[in-house]
Amino acid sequence: MLRIDASPNRITTWTLSWFLFAAGIALYFYTSHSRHIENPEDKVVPSLTQLAQGTADAFLKPDSEQKDAGPAEGSLPAKFFSSMLWTDTVASSKRFAWSMALLVPAVLLGLHMGMFPIIGTFFLRFILFFDKIIALSVLPILFIAFGIDELSKVMLIVIGVTPTIILDSFNLTKSVPPEQIVKGFTLGAHDFGVTYRIVMKQILPRVLNSIRLNLKSIMLFLFAGEMIASQDGLAFRIALLRRHMGMNVIIPYVLWVALLLFLVDLTMRLLNKKIHPWFREA
Amino acid sequence: MPNRALAFILTSLLVSACGSKPAAAPKPSFVVGWSVYVGWNPWYYMAKSGILNKWADKYNVAIRVQRFDYAPSLDAFVAKNIDACAMTNMEALDMPASANIDTTSIITGDYSNGNDALMTRHDLKLDQLPGHKVLLVEKTVSQYLFERALTLNGLEKKIDQVKLVNTSDSDIATAFIGDTSQDAVVTWKPMVSQIAKQKDVKTLFNSSQIPGEIVDLMVVRTDILKRPDGSGERFAKALAGAWYETTKLMSGPAGADTDKVLKEIAAGSEDTLESYKEQLSTTNLFYAPQAAADFTTNPEFKTKMNLVRQFCFNHALLGANTKSVDDVGIQFPDGSVQGSKDRITLRFNANYMQMAAQGKL
């Protein structure tokens, strides 16, 4: 069975890969069931009915505290786009998109640090140091510098994630074989030609992968920021629902966030494959 | 060889498990959860000084005291991981009671008499708040205090126009102090004291203007209290006995002895004696059991609980499917019930405080 040259057939593969999901779900509902026998209104481990109710509320009803929420009427899509889940997703996505956009200069900085020794010496030591600062432990400084509104949430992500991306781009740049750079020069390329058309092209697929690996950190910082102070967003809702054990809504939210992250990751992977068809690593 | 090692470990585990079993019938054991707050720190002192153990021995039970953050302590109580917990009257209603966990309050410890406050910058007045942002932990006593402040000043209709920013209580002080563009904040002590020290910050409203509405309790699950073997009753008696022995020490004649007790209580939250005393000054702590019992049995307490339950219902804190504020029943010491008589899940019991007052513990 456990041989490295084993080749499981389709049924085995299917069963094996879904087994832990099934076991997890079964364990959950077993726990939920036994808790509901003891207390029919248990909120800690909601039953299927409670979960369905919570999911419906999250996906189809606007936030009950929202002041300008009109009566939820109309078609399903209309209801969905005015639901609290959707408004929270939009709010969080904006912050997410901003922080992703700010990773572009980070990659460029890493590239130039790797190519131009003067820029490299200027930044490298500082960024190596900065990378080791735990952003969440210096919150008071962040509050003074960036306030507590939108900017601070984006900056928390940027401070937490960009040093890693800069250093990674730097290292990838350094790992491009020097022969290629020399070859570029002998063929008449200039500094920037070599930088953008030889080196950047090669590191880009790996940089994209490195950003993919950091998606979870980005999300973690986003959640931390929204839980510290906010008026909307996915983590804001989860923090609020925790105050009265709204697990039947929290669980759908958590699954939704997992789905979104999976989709972002998948999109980036497909995009990478599309623009860099020659790239053969994972 | 590895198998033998495994067998050895398993056997030794088994032996040690058997060995640790006491020969005599085990005492029923209970866990009490508490979190850092001026009115709850005494629980830390009670456990550390041995006062609690003394009372537990007297009633032949074992009591362990465990410190939590506030929200996790409530979660643990609702999940039935702990038997008793320190919480406010509002959370007792919107956490365990609304989750159908029958809960009995056995000690009315204190009420906030200025510990919670609404503060503003830039000379902002209450009637100017609509349209501005307020930092607070939503759906807690902070929001309650905020709504009461506006209601009492005739601004009830404008509550909706204030933008609330849900801010974590661990960061709210630094957030408000650090970002000077923020106009208003509602929080509790010790954060209130730090914020109040800032220049240009004024306190517009505090809980001494709504005395007796934010009450701190020690609650026990009713099924524990009603255990047929009577151990739950004994547990409650031990808690009450230890509590009032401690409050007596705390309220002793001013001097070195009392200060020593207060200092050790303050150490429960790594606080100083001065700071703890300052917090006590805005806390109406019922040092005497009679005062606590009188407060709990006073009909006025019902009016106050009514305000709290209305707030909880308005903000869906009694559960999203609650149709009416009466869905959760609250029983008072005289037997009267607020809300549904068929579904009483929060009970105020003054017996233990009264027993303590009569010296019957």
Interface residues (C-beta under 8 A of the other chain):
Chain A: N39 P40 E41 D42 K43 V44 Q53 G54 D57 S64 E65 K67 L139 P140 I141 L142 F143 I144 G147 I148 D149 S152 M227 I228 A229 S230 Q231 F236 A239 L240 R242 R243 H244 M245 G246
Chain B: A71 D75 V78 A79 D94 M95 S98 A99 N100 I101 K133 L135 V137 E138 K139 T140 D160 Q161 K163 L164 V165 N166 T167 S168 D171 I172 T174 A175 I177 G178 D179 S181 Q182 H315 A316 L317 G319 A320 N321
